[in-house]
């Protein structure tokens, strides 16, 4: 299948959240085969898991990351092309007196350089990036 979407952390986390968003779950079911995640998203997911105390919640999250996320979604790298785009965008935003979190820039760059649409519940976090296709499946 062709990859069309890059999933943000808040979307990947929905199936195991305490109150999953039904709209997001429905779209993940429908489009999951067309989705990937970015290396910085994988970092956020594993970091969040590792910070949890030992217990059922951590074990469930570890299982979810390994058996669902890692096996279902390709993990796209922050490579030379993404880094160059990110550098140009950071410089452009700086000249406008604006800034975005570094990791959001990495995610935006990976999305843009792979010709994908970013799926996030926080579209405003990515609004500053030029020409980035963003959709909110929770809307």
Helices and strands as residue ranges (DSSP letters): E 5-7, H 9-12, G 14-16, H 22-31, G 32-34, E 35-38, H 39-51, H 56-64, I 65-69, H 70-72, E 74-76, H 80-95, H 102-113, E 117-119, G 123-126, E 134-135
